[in-house]
Structures are given as structure tokens and as C-alpha cells.
């Protein structure tokens, strides 16, 4: 089985951060979105990965090579972003009819990964949502088999959303459906969707079962990313030694990267700080701070601060990209 992770998107809803960093590499609870996904799949026994890269793809490759030097990784470049279906089609020669486990690069979910990987069936991850019109939607028959999926329907017949995690056994059939849809110009909302190919497979006789997703973390927008950071910090963040930093109060949960210098400050709760960042005379809560940044005399709440940022003065809520210098004094 091979894992396919599409990470070619531009992450427009996370700008300014996604101007300089792929959204899959934006820090979250002391890790990155991509690292959380890779770690889940490796623990379930998947060791071969196909990354579909595009925008800032060199940063994805550098991250994987540095953090996972032993990983068997392939990189496919999607120069023209025409949807997830178009992206998956580019992997055909590498997949070579093996089973695949597709996880979208901004989909962090909690579920029994090993059980899904070892299942003899093709499976789609589903979760009930209040408004399914922004998602792929699945309809399930009385036998528990998915008999229809549709991408972002205006009038949904179900509230079961596709969460972006797919285990597919019939890969030859999947690629045939993708090829046919692209040949015929079958787009949904301007893109070639994987959902349309899955529905094509169902019409040809493929049987998909669903699996339950306990939690689904939205990493596509600032507000929901901060909420996800707070929840994941409770799961991943180790206890920080309160004596590690000079005259500083730590209110857990927090994650503080290696090489940080913090003094005369209050940090937390729900704060993730990247590596080699300096914080002095500041109060920070409910925020994500990038690496190699310098913060002095600042009060932050519900903020995302990029890497290599110099920030001085006092404020309350900021959303600042990388390589920025601001004096608010």
C-alpha cells in the first residue's frame, strides 16, 4: 500500500502565512500538519509515500528529507492546479495498481488508522456536519454501503461529509474514472474532483464502506487553526519545565521549540512557539508563533505570527506572515 498526500494547494485562506510557507508546514501544536499525517500513517505500517507538490514544493521536499530521511518518498509536481482528481491522476505510474491511502494535506483526523489500513474493503472517512454544502457528501444505503457521493451539493441529501481520508483498493478503476472525467472535461465547481471519480467507481460496481472519524481538525483558516492548535496541544505537548526560562510563568498546555530564549513573560495557555524564538517582557495566549522570531513588550491573544518576524510594542490580535518587522510602540 502506498500513501498519497496532495500538498500542492496555495492555501489562500491562510494568507499571509501561505505566501512563504505551504499550509501543510504551518506549525501546529509543536509539529506541522504534514508531520502529524505522516506519523499517523507510518505507525499504521505504511512506509511508501507519494507527495503531490506544487506551490513552494521545495519546502515540502526539504521538510520530508530532513525529518524523515529513511522514508521512501516520491514527489510528483502538479504545475497546473486543476483539483484533487487531477492531482491523483498524476501518480498513476508510481502507484502501479497497488492499493492507496489518500490523505489530503490539510486533513488531520483521529480514527483507528491501523484498522482502516488492514481492512479488506475500500473505505471513506465520514463525519456528520451541520452544513455539508462545503464538502463532499456521502449517501449510505441500509446495508451500510456508500451508494453515492457528490461534491459540494447545493441541496445535500445527507449530512455525512467526506473528511479527506480515502482507502482505495480498486486503483486501476480509480485511474480509469479519473482519465474519463478529465477527457470529457467533467469538472465540479471548476475542478476535477476525486469525489466524482469515486462516484464513477460506485456506478461501475466498486463497494465502499465508511469509517468513523472521532475528531476532524480544520487547518484551512486562521480561526479554526487556532482552535485545532489548542485541542492538539492537550494531546501532544509535553510539560515544560517552569524553571527553564528566566522569570517566566508557563500556563499549560504549551509547546516551546528547541533553542528558544524566554524571559520576563507569561506564556499560555494554548501557545505553540517554534524553534530559536526570543520572547521578552510579553504575555502570549491562544497563539501560534513561528521559528526564529523576536517578540518584545507585546501582548498577544488569538494570533498567528510567522517565522523570522520581529515584533515590538503592545497589541491584542495579529495575523502576521513570515519575514516581517513591526514596531507598535
N, C-alpha and C positions, 0 to 999 in steps of 0.2 A: 504493500500500500504506500502511495505517495501523498504527501500533503501539498495542497496548492493554496498559496496565500497571495491574493491580489492586493498590492500596495502601490498602485500606480496613480491613485487619485490625488487631486491637488489640494483637497481639504479646505475648500473655500470658506466654510463656516467657522474655521478655526483661525482665520487670518486676524492679526498679523503673524502669528506664530508659524503658520504653514508656508509663509513666504520663504523661510530659510530652513525649515525642518519638516520632513514628511510627518503627517499626523500620526503615523504608526510609531514614530520615535519620540513623540512628545512625552515627557516624564509623567508617570502616574504611580503614586504610592511607592516611590523609590525604584521603580522599574520603568519599562516602556510598555506601551500597548503590545508591540510586536513580541517582546520578551515573554510576556505573560502567555501569549498564544503558543509560542514555540515551546515553552516549558511544559504547558499542559499536554501537548501532543507527544513530546519526547517521553514524558512519564508514562504515556499510554503505549509506548513501543514504536512510534513512528520515527524513523531516522533519516528519511529522504524527503527533501523539501524543494518545491518549485516556487520561487518568488517572482511574481509578475510586477516589474518595476517600470517606472516612467519618470514622473516628476521627482527630481532630487534622488534618483535611483542609486547614485553612487554612495549616498549616505546610508541607504539600506544595506548595500553590499558591505560597506566598511563595518557597520554595526554587527552584522551577522558574522563576518570573518573574525572580528576582534573578540566577540563574546562567545561565539560557538565555533572555534577553529576546527573541531572534529566533525562538524555537521556536513553531511552530504547534501550540498546545496546547488541548485541550478537557478539561473537568472534569465528571465525572458523579458525583453523590452517591448512595452506597448507604447509606440510612438504616438499613435493617434487614439485618444481615449474615446471609445465608442460603446462603453458599457461593460459590465462584468462578463456577459456572454461572449463578447468579442475577445476579452482578455483570456478567458478559459480556453477558447479555441486555439490560441497561440501555443498552448502547452502540448498539443496533440503528439508531436514526435517524441517528446520526453516521457509522456505518460505511457505510451506503448501498450495500451489496453489493460494496464494494471488498475486495480481499484484506487479511487482517490478520496481524500478527505479534504474538502474545500472549506476554508475559514476566511471570511472577509477580514481585511487587515484592521478594521476598526470594531470588530465584534468580540467583546470579552463576555463570555458566558460561563456560568457554573453549571455543570452537569456531570454525569458519570462518563467520562471520556473513554475509559477502558471498555465499558460495557458497549458503547456505541461502536468503537473500533472493532471489537470482536464479534459484533452481531452478524449473522449470516444474511441480513437484509440491507437494502438501501434505506437510508433514513434521513429525515429532515428535522432539524431542531425548530420547535414551535413554542410560542408563549402568547398567552392571552393579553391583548392590549385594549385600551379604551377606544382609540381611534385608529383602525387598521388601514386607513386610506393612504398613509405614507409608507406602507410596507408591502412586500409580497404577502399574499394571503392564501392559506390552505383550507380546503374543504375536505372533511373526513366522513367516510361512509359508516354504516352500522358495524362493519367488521373491523373498524379501526384502520382501514387502508385509506391513504390520501387519494382521492379520485379527481382532484382538480386544484391547480394553483394558478394564481393570477397576480400580476404585478400592479400594485397601487390602484386598485379598483375604485371608481367613484362611488359605487354602491356595493360595498362588501357583503357577501353572503355568510361571512364568518368573522370572528374576532381573533382568529389564530394567525399570528404573524410569523413569517419566516425570519429567524434571528440571524441568518448569515452563516450557518454551520450545516454542511451537507456531506453525507457519506454516500458515495455513488459506486455501485458495483458494475453497472452496465455502461462502462465508459465508451465503448465503441458506439453504442446507441446514442449516448450523450453528444459525442462529437458529430455524428450524422445529423442530429437535430440542430445543433449549432450551425453546421455548414448550410443546411437547408434554409434556416431562418435568415442567415446573412446573405445567401444567394438570392433569396426572394425579397430582401430588404424589409423583413418583418421586425420593425422597431416598436418599442413601447416607451412612450414619453421621450422619444428621440434617441433611444439607446437600444442596443442588442442585449436583452436581459437573459440571465441564466434561468430565471423563472419561466420564461416562455419555452426554453429548451426542455426544462423538466416537465412542463405540461405536455409537450410533444412526446416525450418518453412515455408518460402515463397513457396517452392516447394510443401508443404503439404496444402497450401491454406491460410496461415496467410497473412494478409494485413498490411503492414507498410507504414505509411506516414512519411514525413520528416518535420523537423522544422529548421528554420533558426537560425544560431549562429552568433551573431553580432561580437564577438571577441573571439579568441581562443588563450590562453596563453600557450606557450610551457615551461614546467618546468623541462624538462628532461636533459638539458645541461647547462653548465655554461653561455655561451654567451646569449642564449635565456632566461635563467632565470634572468639575469641582465636586459635585455630588458623588460621582464614582470614585474619585480620589479619597474622599472621606470614608466611604464604605470599605474600600480595598486596603486603606491604611490599617484598619482594625484587624484585617486578616493577615497582612504581610509584614507590617512594621515591627521590628524588634524594639525592645525597650532601650531607650537612650540613657546612658549614664548621666545623671544630673550634674555630676562634678566634672564632666568632660569639657564644659565651656565656662569661661570666666563670668561670674556674677550674672548668671542667666537662669531663668526659670523655664523648664520644659514641661508642657502640658500635653500628655499623650492623648491620641496617637500622633506620632510624627515620624518622619523618615529623613535622616540627615546624611548626605553623602560623605564619602571619604575626603579628607583634606580641607574640610570647612573650618573657618575661624568665626566663632560667635561669642560676643561679649556684651554685657550690659543690656540684655534683651529678654523679651518674653516670646517664646516660640510655641505655638499650638493653641488649641487643638487643631487637628486635621491639616497639617502642613507637611509638604514634601519639598525638600531642598536638595538640589543637585550637588555634584562634586565641586570642590575647590571654590566655594562661595564664601564671601565675607559678609557678616551681618553685625552691625554695631549700633547700640542705642536705639533699638527698634522693637516694635510689637507687631507680630505677624500671626494671623489665624486664618483658617479655612482657605489656604492658598497653595499654589504651586510655584516654586522658584527654580529657575534653571541653573545650570552649572556656570562656573567662572564669572559670577555676578558679584557686584559690590553694592550693598544697601546700607545707608547710614541715616539715622534720625528719621525713620519712616514708620508710619502706622498703616498696616495693610490688612484688609479683610476681603474675602471672596475675590482674590486677584490671581492672575496668571502672569508671571514675569519671565521673559525669555532668558536664554543664556547670554553671557558676555554683555550684561547690562549694568550700567552704573546709575544708581538711583539715590538721590538725596533730597531731604525735605519731608514734609508731612502731607499725607493724603489718606484716602479711605478705600477706594476701589479702583483698580487699574487692570488694564489688559494690554500688555506691552510686549512687543516682539523682541527678537534677538538683536544684539549689537546696537543697543540704544543707550544714550546718555541723557538723563533728565535731572535738572536741579529744581526742586519745588520749594526751595527756601525763600 
